[in-house]
Amino acid sequence: MHLDCDVLNPGIVPTDYAHEGGLSLEDLRVACEVIAQGEVIGIEIAEFQNSWSSNGIPVSPAPLIEALRPILKMMRSA
């Protein structure tokens, strides 16, 4: 599975690109529940910047990881 974080609504995680009308973290979680019903052999996360600005305070990926939990949980149990 490949996730470009710039498909998320702006302001959820830092990205180089911001596009209105993207997914919420809840939308992502629900999508991950559906995807986790199949076989997932790997996950790649792209376009996640570590801060909102150059040399800014690092942003925790915890909310994003929580939204991905259905897939991560399925992969761990496989």
Distance bins in CASP14 RR format, pairs under 12 A and 6 or more apart:
PFRMAT RR
TARGET T0000
AUTHOR 0000-0000-0000
RMODE 2
METHOD distances of the structure
MODEL  1
1 28 0 0 0 0 0 1 0 0 0 0 0
1 31 0 0 0 0 1 0 0 0 0 0 0
1 32 0 0 0 0 1 0 0 0 0 0 0
1 34 0 0 0 0 0 1 0 0 0 0 0
1 35 1 0 0 1 0 0 0 0 0 0 0
1 36 0 0 0 0 1 0 0 0 0 0 0
1 38 0 0 0 0 0 1 0 0 0 0 0
1 39 0 0 0 0 0 1 0 0 0 0 0
1 40 1 0 1 0 0 0 0 0 0 0 0
1 41 0 0 0 0 1 0 0 0 0 0 0
1 42 1 0 0 1 0 0 0 0 0 0 0
1 43 1 0 1 0 0 0 0 0 0 0 0
1 44 1 0 0 1 0 0 0 0 0 0 0
1 45 0 0 0 0 1 0 0 0 0 0 0
1 46 0 0 0 0 0 1 0 0 0 0 0
1 68 0 0 0 0 1 0 0 0 0 0 0
1 70 0 0 0 0 0 1 0 0 0 0 0
1 71 1 0 0 1 0 0 0 0 0 0 0
1 72 0 0 0 0 0 1 0 0 0 0 0
1 74 0 0 0 0 0 1 0 0 0 0 0
1 75 0 0 0 0 1 0 0 0 0 0 0
2 35 0 0 0 0 0 1 0 0 0 0 0
2 40 0 0 0 0 0 1 0 0 0 0 0
2 42 0 0 0 0 1 0 0 0 0 0 0
2 43 1 0 0 1 0 0 0 0 0 0 0
2 44 1 0 1 0 0 0 0 0 0 0 0
2 45 0 0 0 0 1 0 0 0 0 0 0
2 46 1 0 0 1 0 0 0 0 0 0 0
2 47 0 0 0 0 0 1 0 0 0 0 0
2 71 0 0 0 0 0 1 0 0 0 0 0
3 13 0 0 0 0 0 1 0 0 0 0 0
3 15 0 0 0 0 0 1 0 0 0 0 0
3 23 0 0 0 0 1 0 0 0 0 0 0
3 25 0 0 0 0 0 1 0 0 0 0 0
3 28 1 0 0 1 0 0 0 0 0 0 0
3 31 0 0 0 0 1 0 0 0 0 0 0
3 32 0 0 0 0 1 0 0 0 0 0 0
3 35 0 0 0 0 0 1 0 0 0 0 0
3 40 0 0 0 0 0 1 0 0 0 0 0
3 42 0 0 0 0 0 1 0 0 0 0 0
3 43 1 0 0 1 0 0 0 0 0 0 0
3 44 1 0 0 1 0 0 0 0 0 0 0
3 45 1 0 1 0 0 0 0 0 0 0 0
3 46 1 0 0 1 0 0 0 0 0 0 0
3 47 0 0 0 0 1 0 0 0 0 0 0
3 48 0 0 0 0 1 0 0 0 0 0 0
3 61 0 0 0 0 0 1 0 0 0 0 0
3 64 0 0 0 0 1 0 0 0 0 0 0
3 65 0 0 0 0 0 1 0 0 0 0 0
3 67 0 0 0 0 1 0 0 0 0 0 0
3 68 1 0 0 1 0 0 0 0 0 0 0
3 71 0 0 0 0 1 0 0 0 0 0 0
3 72 0 0 0 0 0 1 0 0 0 0 0
4 13 0 0 0 0 0 1 0 0 0 0 0
4 15 0 0 0 0 1 0 0 0 0 0 0
4 16 0 0 0 0 0 1 0 0 0 0 0
4 17 0 0 0 0 1 0 0 0 0 0 0
4 19 0 0 0 0 0 1 0 0 0 0 0
4 22 0 0 0 0 0 1 0 0 0 0 0
4 23 0 0 0 0 0 1 0 0 0 0 0
4 28 0 0 0 0 0 1 0 0 0 0 0
4 44 0 0 0 0 1 0 0 0 0 0 0
4 45 0 0 0 0 1 0 0 0 0 0 0
4 46 1 0 1 0 0 0 0 0 0 0 0
4 47 1 0 1 0 0 0 0 0 0 0 0
4 48 0 0 0 0 1 0 0 0 0 0 0
5 11 0 0 0 0 0 1 0 0 0 0 0
5 12 1 0 0 1 0 0 0 0 0 0 0
5 13 1 0 1 0 0 0 0 0 0 0 0
5 14 0 0 0 0 1 0 0 0 0 0 0
5 15 1 0 1 0 0 0 0 0 0 0 0
5 16 0 0 0 0 1 0 0 0 0 0 0
5 17 0 0 0 0 1 0 0 0 0 0 0
5 18 0 0 0 0 0 1 0 0 0 0 0
5 19 0 0 0 0 0 1 0 0 0 0 0
5 22 0 0 0 0 0 1 0 0 0 0 0
5 23 0 0 0 0 1 0 0 0 0 0 0
5 25 0 0 0 0 0 1 0 0 0 0 0
5 28 0 0 0 0 1 0 0 0 0 0 0
5 44 0 0 0 0 0 1 0 0 0 0 0
5 45 1 0 0 1 0 0 0 0 0 0 0
5 46 1 0 0 1 0 0 0 0 0 0 0
5 47 1 0 1 0 0 0 0 0 0 0 0
5 48 1 0 1 0 0 0 0 0 0 0 0
5 49 0 0 0 0 1 0 0 0 0 0 0
5 50 0 0 0 0 0 1 0 0 0 0 0
5 59 0 0 0 0 0 1 0 0 0 0 0
5 61 0 0 0 0 1 0 0 0 0 0 0
5 63 0 0 0 0 0 1 0 0 0 0 0
5 64 1 0 0 1 0 0 0 0 0 0 0
5 65 0 0 0 0 0 1 0 0 0 0 0
5 67 0 0 0 0 0 1 0 0 0 0 0
5 68 0 0 0 0 0 1 0 0 0 0 0
6 12 0 0 0 0 0 1 0 0 0 0 0
6 13 0 0 0 0 1 0 0 0 0 0 0
6 14 0 0 0 0 0 1 0 0 0 0 0
6 15 1 0 1 0 0 0 0 0 0 0 0
6 16 1 0 0 1 0 0 0 0 0 0 0
6 17 1 0 1 0 0 0 0 0 0 0 0
6 18 1 0 0 1 0 0 0 0 0 0 0
6 19 1 0 0 1 0 0 0 0 0 0 0
6 20 0 0 0 0 0 1 0 0 0 0 0
6 21 0 0 0 0 0 1 0 0 0 0 0
6 22 0 0 0 0 1 0 0 0 0 0 0
6 23 0 0 0 0 0 1 0 0 0 0 0
6 45 0 0 0 0 0 1 0 0 0 0 0
6 46 0 0 0 0 1 0 0 0 0 0 0
6 47 1 0 1 0 0 0 0 0 0 0 0
6 48 0 0 0 0 1 0 0 0 0 0 0
6 49 0 0 0 0 1 0 0 0 0 0 0
7 13 0 0 0 0 0 1 0 0 0 0 0
7 15 0 0 0 0 1 0 0 0 0 0 0
7 17 0 0 0 0 1 0 0 0 0 0 0
7 18 0 0 0 0 0 1 0 0 0 0 0
7 19 1 0 0 1 0 0 0 0 0 0 0
7 20 0 0 0 0 0 1 0 0 0 0 0
7 21 0 0 0 0 1 0 0 0 0 0 0
7 22 1 0 1 0 0 0 0 0 0 0 0
7 23 1 0 1 0 0 0 0 0 0 0 0
7 24 0 0 0 0 0 1 0 0 0 0 0
7 25 0 0 0 0 0 1 0 0 0 0 0
7 27 0 0 0 0 1 0 0 0 0 0 0
7 28 0 0 0 0 1 0 0 0 0 0 0
7 31 0 0 0 0 0 1 0 0 0 0 0
7 45 0 0 0 0 0 1 0 0 0 0 0
7 46 0 0 0 0 0 1 0 0 0 0 0
7 47 0 0 0 0 1 0 0 0 0 0 0
7 48 0 0 0 0 0 1 0 0 0 0 0
7 64 0 0 0 0 0 1 0 0 0 0 0
7 67 0 0 0 0 0 1 0 0 0 0 0
8 14 0 0 0 0 0 1 0 0 0 0 0
8 15 1 0 0 1 0 0 0 0 0 0 0
8 17 0 0 0 0 0 1 0 0 0 0 0
8 18 0 0 0 0 1 0 0 0 0 0 0
8 19 0 0 0 0 1 0 0 0 0 0 0
8 20 0 0 0 0 0 1 0 0 0 0 0
8 21 0 0 0 0 1 0 0 0 0 0 0
8 22 1 0 0 1 0 0 0 0 0 0 0
8 23 1 0 1 0 0 0 0 0 0 0 0
8 24 1 0 0 1 0 0 0 0 0 0 0
8 25 1 0 0 1 0 0 0 0 0 0 0
8 26 0 0 0 0 0 1 0 0 0 0 0
8 27 0 0 0 0 1 0 0 0 0 0 0
8 28 1 0 0 1 0 0 0 0 0 0 0
8 29 0 0 0 0 0 1 0 0 0 0 0
8 31 0 0 0 0 0 1 0 0 0 0 0
8 45 0 0 0 0 0 1 0 0 0 0 0
8 46 0 0 0 0 0 1 0 0 0 0 0
8 47 0 0 0 0 1 0 0 0 0 0 0
8 48 0 0 0 0 1 0 0 0 0 0 0
8 63 0 0 0 0 0 1 0 0 0 0 0
8 64 0 0 0 0 1 0 0 0 0 0 0
8 67 0 0 0 0 1 0 0 0 0 0 0
8 68 0 0 0 0 0 1 0 0 0 0 0
9 15 0 0 0 0 0 1 0 0 0 0 0
9 18 0 0 0 0 1 0 0 0 0 0 0
9 19 0 0 0 0 1 0 0 0 0 0 0
9 20 1 0 0 1 0 0 0 0 0 0 0
9 21 1 0 0 1 0 0 0 0 0 0 0
9 22 1 0 1 0 0 0 0 0 0 0 0
9 23 1 0 0 1 0 0 0 0 0 0 0
9 24 1 0 1 0 0 0 0 0 0 0 0
9 25 0 0 0 0 1 0 0 0 0 0 0
9 26 0 0 0 0 0 1 0 0 0 0 0
9 27 0 0 0 0 1 0 0 0 0 0 0
9 28 0 0 0 0 0 1 0 0 0 0 0
10 16 0 0 0 0 0 1 0 0 0 0 0
10 17 0 0 0 0 1 0 0 0 0 0 0
10 18 1 1 0 0 0 0 0 0 0 0 0
10 19 1 0 0 1 0 0 0 0 0 0 0
10 20 1 0 0 1 0 0 0 0 0 0 0
10 21 0 0 0 0 1 0 0 0 0 0 0
10 22 0 0 0 0 1 0 0 0 0 0 0
10 23 0 0 0 0 0 1 0 0 0 0 0
10 24 0 0 0 0 0 1 0 0 0 0 0
10 52 0 0 0 0 0 1 0 0 0 0 0
11 17 0 0 0 0 0 1 0 0 0 0 0
11 18 1 0 0 1 0 0 0 0 0 0 0
11 19 0 0 0 0 0 1 0 0 0 0 0
11 20 0 0 0 0 0 1 0 0 0 0 0
11 21 0 0 0 0 0 1 0 0 0 0 0
11 22 0 0 0 0 0 1 0 0 0 0 0
11 24 0 0 0 0 0 1 0 0 0 0 0
11 25 0 0 0 0 0 1 0 0 0 0 0
11 49 0 0 0 0 0 1 0 0 0 0 0
11 52 0 0 0 0 1 0 0 0 0 0 0
11 59 0 0 0 0 0 1 0 0 0 0 0
11 63 0 0 0 0 0 1 0 0 0 0 0
11 64 0 0 0 0 0 1 0 0 0 0 0
12 18 0 0 0 0 1 0 0 0 0 0 0
12 19 0 0 0 0 0 1 0 0 0 0 0
12 21 0 0 0 0 0 1 0 0 0 0 0
12 22 0 0 0 0 1 0 0 0 0 0 0
12 23 0 0 0 0 1 0 0 0 0 0 0
12 24 1 0 0 1 0 0 0 0 0 0 0
12 25 1 0 0 1 0 0 0 0 0 0 0
12 26 0 0 0 0 0 1 0 0 0 0 0
12 27 0 0 0 0 0 1 0 0 0 0 0
12 28 0 0 0 0 1 0 0 0 0 0 0
12 47 0 0 0 0 0 1 0 0 0 0 0
12 48 0 0 0 0 0 1 0 0 0 0 0
12 49 0 0 0 0 0 1 0 0 0 0 0
12 52 0 0 0 0 0 1 0 0 0 0 0
12 59 0 0 0 0 0 1 0 0 0 0 0
12 61 0 0 0 0 0 1 0 0 0 0 0
12 63 1 0 0 1 0 0 0 0 0 0 0
12 64 1 0 0 1 0 0 0 0 0 0 0
12 66 0 0 0 0 0 1 0 0 0 0 0
12 67 0 0 0 0 1 0 0 0 0 0 0
13 22 0 0 0 0 0 1 0 0 0 0 0
13 23 0 0 0 0 0 1 0 0 0 0 0
13 24 0 0 0 0 0 1 0 0 0 0 0
13 25 0 0 0 0 1 0 0 0 0 0 0
13 28 0 0 0 0 0 1 0 0 0 0 0
13 45 0 0 0 0 1 0 0 0 0 0 0
13 46 0 0 0 0 0 1 0 0 0 0 0
13 47 0 0 0 0 1 0 0 0 0 0 0
13 48 1 0 1 0 0 0 0 0 0 0 0
13 49 1 0 0 1 0 0 0 0 0 0 0
13 50 0 0 0 0 1 0 0 0 0 0 0
13 51 0 0 0 0 0 1 0 0 0 0 0
13 52 0 0 0 0 1 0 0 0 0 0 0
13 58 0 0 0 0 0 1 0 0 0 0 0
13 59 1 0 0 1 0 0 0 0 0 0 0
13 60 0 0 0 0 1 0 0 0 0 0 0
13 61 1 0 0 1 0 0 0 0 0 0 0
13 62 0 0 0 0 0 1 0 0 0 0 0
13 63 1 0 0 1 0 0 0 0 0 0 0
13 64 1 0 1 0 0 0 0 0 0 0 0
13 65 0 0 0 0 0 1 0 0 0 0 0
13 66 0 0 0 0 0 1 0 0 0 0 0
13 67 0 0 0 0 1 0 0 0 0 0 0
13 68 0 0 0 0 0 1 0 0 0 0 0
14 47 0 0 0 0 1 0 0 0 0 0 0
14 48 1 0 0 1 0 0 0 0 0 0 0
14 49 1 1 0 0 0 0 0 0 0 0 0
14 50 1 0 0 1 0 0 0 0 0 0 0
14 51 1 0 1 0 0 0 0 0 0 0 0
14 52 1 0 1 0 0 0 0 0 0 0 0
14 53 0 0 0 0 1 0 0 0 0 0 0
14 54 0 0 0 0 0 1 0 0 0 0 0
14 56 0 0 0 0 1 0 0 0 0 0 0
14 57 0 0 0 0 0 1 0 0 0 0 0
14 58 0 0 0 0 1 0 0 0 0 0 0
14 59 1 0 1 0 0 0 0 0 0 0 0
14 60 0 0 0 0 0 1 0 0 0 0 0
14 61 0 0 0 0 0 1 0 0 0 0 0
14 63 0 0 0 0 0 1 0 0 0 0 0
14 64 0 0 0 0 0 1 0 0 0 0 0
15 22 0 0 0 0 0 1 0 0 0 0 0
15 45 0 0 0 0 0 1 0 0 0 0 0
15 46 0 0 0 0 1 0 0 0 0 0 0
15 47 1 0 1 0 0 0 0 0 0 0 0
15 48 1 0 0 1 0 0 0 0 0 0 0
15 49 1 0 1 0 0 0 0 0 0 0 0
15 50 0 0 0 0 0 1 0 0 0 0 0
15 51 0 0 0 0 0 1 0 0 0 0 0
15 52 0 0 0 0 1 0 0 0 0 0 0
15 59 0 0 0 0 0 1 0 0 0 0 0
15 64 0 0 0 0 0 1 0 0 0 0 0
16 46 0 0 0 0 0 1 0 0 0 0 0
16 47 1 0 0 1 0 0 0 0 0 0 0
16 48 0 0 0 0 1 0 0 0 0 0 0
16 49 1 0 0 1 0 0 0 0 0 0 0
16 50 0 0 0 0 0 1 0 0 0 0 0
16 52 0 0 0 0 0 1 0 0 0 0 0
16 53 0 0 0 0 0 1 0 0 0 0 0
16 54 0 0 0 0 0 1 0 0 0 0 0
17 46 0 0 0 0 0 1 0 0 0 0 0
17 47 1 0 0 1 0 0 0 0 0 0 0
17 48 0 0 0 0 0 1 0 0 0 0 0
17 49 0 0 0 0 0 1 0 0 0 0 0
18 47 0 0 0 0 0 1 0 0 0 0 0
18 49 0 0 0 0 0 1 0 0 0 0 0
18 52 0 0 0 0 0 1 0 0 0 0 0
19 47 0 0 0 0 0 1 0 0 0 0 0
21 27 0 0 0 0 0 1 0 0 0 0 0
22 28 0 0 0 0 1 0 0 0 0 0 0
22 31 0 0 0 0 0 1 0 0 0 0 0
23 29 0 0 0 0 1 0 0 0 0 0 0
23 30 0 0 0 0 1 0 0 0 0 0 0
23 31 1 0 0 1 0 0 0 0 0 0 0
23 32 0 0 0 0 0 1 0 0 0 0 0
23 64 0 0 0 0 0 1 0 0 0 0 0
23 67 0 0 0 0 1 0 0 0 0 0 0
24 30 0 0 0 0 1 0 0 0 0 0 0
24 31 0 0 0 0 0 1 0 0 0 0 0
24 63 0 0 0 0 0 1 0 0 0 0 0
24 64 0 0 0 0 0 1 0 0 0 0 0
24 67 0 0 0 0 1 0 0 0 0 0 0
25 31 0 0 0 0 0 1 0 0 0 0 0
25 32 0 0 0 0 0 1 0 0 0 0 0
25 61 0 0 0 0 0 1 0 0 0 0 0
25 62 0 0 0 0 0 1 0 0 0 0 0
25 63 1 0 1 0 0 0 0 0 0 0 0
25 64 1 0 0 1 0 0 0 0 0 0 0
25 65 0 0 0 0 0 1 0 0 0 0 0
25 66 1 0 0 1 0 0 0 0 0 0 0
25 67 1 0 1 0 0 0 0 0 0 0 0
25 68 0 0 0 0 1 0 0 0 0 0 0
25 69 0 0 0 0 0 1 0 0 0 0 0
26 32 0 0 0 0 0 1 0 0 0 0 0
26 33 0 0 0 0 0 1 0 0 0 0 0
26 63 0 0 0 0 0 1 0 0 0 0 0
26 66 0 0 0 0 0 1 0 0 0 0 0
26 67 1 0 0 1 0 0 0 0 0 0 0
27 33 0 0 0 0 0 1 0 0 0 0 0
27 34 0 0 0 0 0 1 0 0 0 0 0
27 67 0 0 0 0 1 0 0 0 0 0 0
28 34 0 0 0 0 0 1 0 0 0 0 0
28 35 0 0 0 0 0 1 0 0 0 0 0
28 45 0 0 0 0 0 1 0 0 0 0 0
28 63 0 0 0 0 1 0 0 0 0 0 0
28 64 1 0 0 1 0 0 0 0 0 0 0
28 65 0 0 0 0 0 1 0 0 0 0 0
28 66 0 0 0 0 1 0 0 0 0 0 0
28 67 1 0 1 0 0 0 0 0 0 0 0
28 68 1 0 0 1 0 0 0 0 0 0 0
28 69 0 0 0 0 0 1 0 0 0 0 0
28 70 0 0 0 0 1 0 0 0 0 0 0
28 71 0 0 0 0 0 1 0 0 0 0 0
29 35 0 0 0 0 0 1 0 0 0 0 0
29 36 0 0 0 0 0 1 0 0 0 0 0
29 63 0 0 0 0 0 1 0 0 0 0 0
29 64 0 0 0 0 0 1 0 0 0 0 0
29 65 0 0 0 0 0 1 0 0 0 0 0
29 66 1 0 0 1 0 0 0 0 0 0 0
29 67 1 0 1 0 0 0 0 0 0 0 0
29 68 1 0 0 1 0 0 0 0 0 0 0
29 69 1 0 0 1 0 0 0 0 0 0 0
29 70 1 0 0 1 0 0 0 0 0 0 0
29 71 0 0 0 0 1 0 0 0 0 0 0
29 72 0 0 0 0 0 1 0 0 0 0 0
29 73 0 0 0 0 0 1 0 0 0 0 0
30 36 0 0 0 0 0 1 0 0 0 0 0
30 37 0 0 0 0 0 1 0 0 0 0 0
30 67 0 0 0 0 1 0 0 0 0 0 0
30 68 0 0 0 0 0 1 0 0 0 0 0
30 69 0 0 0 0 0 1 0 0 0 0 0
30 70 0 0 0 0 1 0 0 0 0 0 0
30 71 0 0 0 0 0 1 0 0 0 0 0
31 37 0 0 0 0 0 1 0 0 0 0 0
31 67 0 0 0 0 1 0 0 0 0 0 0
31 68 0 0 0 0 1 0 0 0 0 0 0
31 70 0 0 0 0 1 0 0 0 0 0 0
31 71 0 0 0 0 1 0 0 0 0 0 0
32 38 0 0 0 0 0 1 0 0 0 0 0
32 40 0 0 0 0 1 0 0 0 0 0 0
32 43 0 0 0 0 1 0 0 0 0 0 0
32 64 0 0 0 0 0 1 0 0 0 0 0
32 65 0 0 0 0 0 1 0 0 0 0 0
32 66 0 0 0 0 0 1 0 0 0 0 0
32 67 1 0 0 1 0 0 0 0 0 0 0
32 68 1 0 1 0 0 0 0 0 0 0 0
32 69 1 0 0 1 0 0 0 0 0 0 0
32 70 1 0 1 0 0 0 0 0 0 0 0
32 71 1 0 1 0 0 0 0 0 0 0 0
32 72 0 0 0 0 1 0 0 0 0 0 0
32 73 0 0 0 0 1 0 0 0 0 0 0
32 74 0 0 0 0 1 0 0 0 0 0 0
32 75 0 0 0 0 0 1 0 0 0 0 0
33 40 0 0 0 0 0 1 0 0 0 0 0
33 67 0 0 0 0 0 1 0 0 0 0 0
33 68 0 0 0 0 0 1 0 0 0 0 0
33 69 0 0 0 0 1 0 0 0 0 0 0
33 70 1 0 1 0 0 0 0 0 0 0 0
33 71 0 0 0 0 1 0 0 0 0 0 0
33 72 0 0 0 0 0 1 0 0 0 0 0
33 73 0 0 0 0 0 1 0 0 0 0 0
33 74 0 0 0 0 1 0 0 0 0 0 0
34 40 0 0 0 0 0 1 0 0 0 0 0
34 70 0 0 0 0 1 0 0 0 0 0 0
34 71 0 0 0 0 1 0 0 0 0 0 0
34 74 0 0 0 0 0 1 0 0 0 0 0
35 41 0 0 0 0 0 1 0 0 0 0 0
35 42 0 0 0 0 0 1 0 0 0 0 0
35 43 0 0 0 0 1 0 0 0 0 0 0
35 67 0 0 0 0 0 1 0 0 0 0 0
35 68 0 0 0 0 1 0 0 0 0 0 0
35 70 1 0 0 1 0 0 0 0 0 0 0
35 71 1 0 0 1 0 0 0 0 0 0 0
35 72 0 0 0 0 0 1 0 0 0 0 0
35 74 0 0 0 0 1 0 0 0 0 0 0
35 75 0 0 0 0 0 1 0 0 0 0 0
36 42 0 0 0 0 0 1 0 0 0 0 0
36 43 0 0 0 0 0 1 0 0 0 0 0
36 68 0 0 0 0 1 0 0 0 0 0 0
36 69 0 0 0 0 1 0 0 0 0 0 0
36 70 1 0 1 0 0 0 0 0 0 0 0
36 71 1 0 1 0 0 0 0 0 0 0 0
36 72 0 0 0 0 1 0 0 0 0 0 0
36 73 1 0 0 1 0 0 0 0 0 0 0
36 74 1 0 1 0 0 0 0 0 0 0 0
36 75 0 0 0 0 1 0 0 0 0 0 0
36 76 0 0 0 0 0 1 0 0 0 0 0
36 77 0 0 0 0 0 1 0 0 0 0 0
36 78 0 0 0 0 0 1 0 0 0 0 0
37 70 0 0 0 0 1 0 0 0 0 0 0
37 71 0 0 0 0 0 1 0 0 0 0 0
37 74 0 0 0 0 1 0 0 0 0 0 0
38 70 0 0 0 0 0 1 0 0 0 0 0
38 71 0 0 0 0 1 0 0 0 0 0 0
38 74 1 0 0 1 0 0 0 0 0 0 0
38 75 0 0 0 0 0 1 0 0 0 0 0
38 78 0 0 0 0 0 1 0 0 0 0 0
39 71 0 0 0 0 0 1 0 0 0 0 0
39 74 0 0 0 0 1 0 0 0 0 0 0
39 75 0 0 0 0 1 0 0 0 0 0 0
39 78 1 0 0 1 0 0 0 0 0 0 0
40 68 0 0 0 0 0 1 0 0 0 0 0
40 70 0 0 0 0 1 0 0 0 0 0 0
40 71 1 0 1 0 0 0 0 0 0 0 0
40 72 0 0 0 0 1 0 0 0 0 0 0
40 73 0 0 0 0 0 1 0 0 0 0 0
40 74 1 0 0 1 0 0 0 0 0 0 0
40 75 1 0 1 0 0 0 0 0 0 0 0
40 76 0 0 0 0 0 1 0 0 0 0 0
40 77 0 0 0 0 0 1 0 0 0 0 0
40 78 0 0 0 0 1 0 0 0 0 0 0
41 71 0 0 0 0 0 1 0 0 0 0 0
41 74 0 0 0 0 0 1 0 0 0 0 0
41 75 1 0 0 1 0 0 0 0 0 0 0
41 78 0 0 0 0 1 0 0 0 0 0 0
42 68 0 0 0 0 0 1 0 0 0 0 0
42 71 0 0 0 0 1 0 0 0 0 0 0
42 72 0 0 0 0 0 1 0 0 0 0 0
42 74 0 0 0 0 0 1 0 0 0 0 0
42 75 1 0 0 1 0 0 0 0 0 0 0
42 76 0 0 0 0 0 1 0 0 0 0 0
42 78 0 0 0 0 0 1 0 0 0 0 0
43 64 0 0 0 0 0 1 0 0 0 0 0
43 65 0 0 0 0 0 1 0 0 0 0 0
43 68 1 0 0 1 0 0 0 0 0 0 0
43 69 0 0 0 0 0 1 0 0 0 0 0
43 70 0 0 0 0 0 1 0 0 0 0 0
43 71 1 0 0 1 0 0 0 0 0 0 0
43 72 1 0 0 1 0 0 0 0 0 0 0
43 73 0 0 0 0 0 1 0 0 0 0 0
43 74 0 0 0 0 0 1 0 0 0 0 0
43 75 1 0 0 1 0 0 0 0 0 0 0
43 76 0 0 0 0 0 1 0 0 0 0 0
44 68 0 0 0 0 0 1 0 0 0 0 0
44 71 0 0 0 0 0 1 0 0 0 0 0
45 61 0 0 0 0 1 0 0 0 0 0 0
45 64 1 0 0 1 0 0 0 0 0 0 0
45 65 0 0 0 0 1 0 0 0 0 0 0
45 67 0 0 0 0 0 1 0 0 0 0 0
45 68 1 0 0 1 0 0 0 0 0 0 0
45 71 0 0 0 0 0 1 0 0 0 0 0
45 72 0 0 0 0 0 1 0 0 0 0 0
46 64 0 0 0 0 0 1 0 0 0 0 0
47 64 0 0 0 0 0 1 0 0 0 0 0
48 58 0 0 0 0 0 1 0 0 0 0 0
48 59 0 0 0 0 1 0 0 0 0 0 0
48 60 0 0 0 0 0 1 0 0 0 0 0
48 61 1 0 0 1 0 0 0 0 0 0 0
48 63 0 0 0 0 0 1 0 0 0 0 0
48 64 1 0 0 1 0 0 0 0 0 0 0
48 65 0 0 0 0 0 1 0 0 0 0 0
48 68 0 0 0 0 0 1 0 0 0 0 0
49 55 0 0 0 0 0 1 0 0 0 0 0
49 56 0 0 0 0 1 0 0 0 0 0 0
49 58 0 0 0 0 1 0 0 0 0 0 0
49 59 1 0 0 1 0 0 0 0 0 0 0
49 61 0 0 0 0 0 1 0 0 0 0 0
49 64 0 0 0 0 0 1 0 0 0 0 0
50 56 0 0 0 0 1 0 0 0 0 0 0
50 57 0 0 0 0 1 0 0 0 0 0 0
50 58 1 0 1 0 0 0 0 0 0 0 0
50 59 1 0 0 1 0 0 0 0 0 0 0
50 60 0 0 0 0 1 0 0 0 0 0 0
50 61 0 0 0 0 1 0 0 0 0 0 0
51 57 1 0 1 0 0 0 0 0 0 0 0
51 58 1 0 1 0 0 0 0 0 0 0 0
51 59 1 0 1 0 0 0 0 0 0 0 0
51 60 0 0 0 0 0 1 0 0 0 0 0
51 61 0 0 0 0 0 1 0 0 0 0 0
52 58 0 0 0 0 1 0 0 0 0 0 0
52 59 1 0 0 1 0 0 0 0 0 0 0
53 59 0 0 0 0 0 1 0 0 0 0 0
60 66 0 0 0 0 0 1 0 0 0 0 0
61 67 0 0 0 0 0 1 0 0 0 0 0
61 68 0 0 0 0 1 0 0 0 0 0 0
61 72 0 0 0 0 0 1 0 0 0 0 0
62 68 0 0 0 0 0 1 0 0 0 0 0
62 69 0 0 0 0 0 1 0 0 0 0 0
63 69 0 0 0 0 0 1 0 0 0 0 0
64 71 0 0 0 0 0 1 0 0 0 0 0
64 72 0 0 0 0 0 1 0 0 0 0 0
65 71 0 0 0 0 0 1 0 0 0 0 0
65 72 1 0 0 1 0 0 0 0 0 0 0
65 73 0 0 0 0 0 1 0 0 0 0 0
66 72 0 0 0 0 1 0 0 0 0 0 0
66 73 0 0 0 0 0 1 0 0 0 0 0
68 74 0 0 0 0 0 1 0 0 0 0 0
68 75 0 0 0 0 1 0 0 0 0 0 0
68 76 0 0 0 0 0 1 0 0 0 0 0
69 75 0 0 0 0 0 1 0 0 0 0 0
69 76 0 0 0 0 1 0 0 0 0 0 0
70 76 0 0 0 0 0 1 0 0 0 0 0
70 77 0 0 0 0 0 1 0 0 0 0 0
71 77 0 0 0 0 0 1 0 0 0 0 0
71 78 0 0 0 0 0 1 0 0 0 0 0
72 78 0 0 0 0 0 1 0 0 0 0 0
END
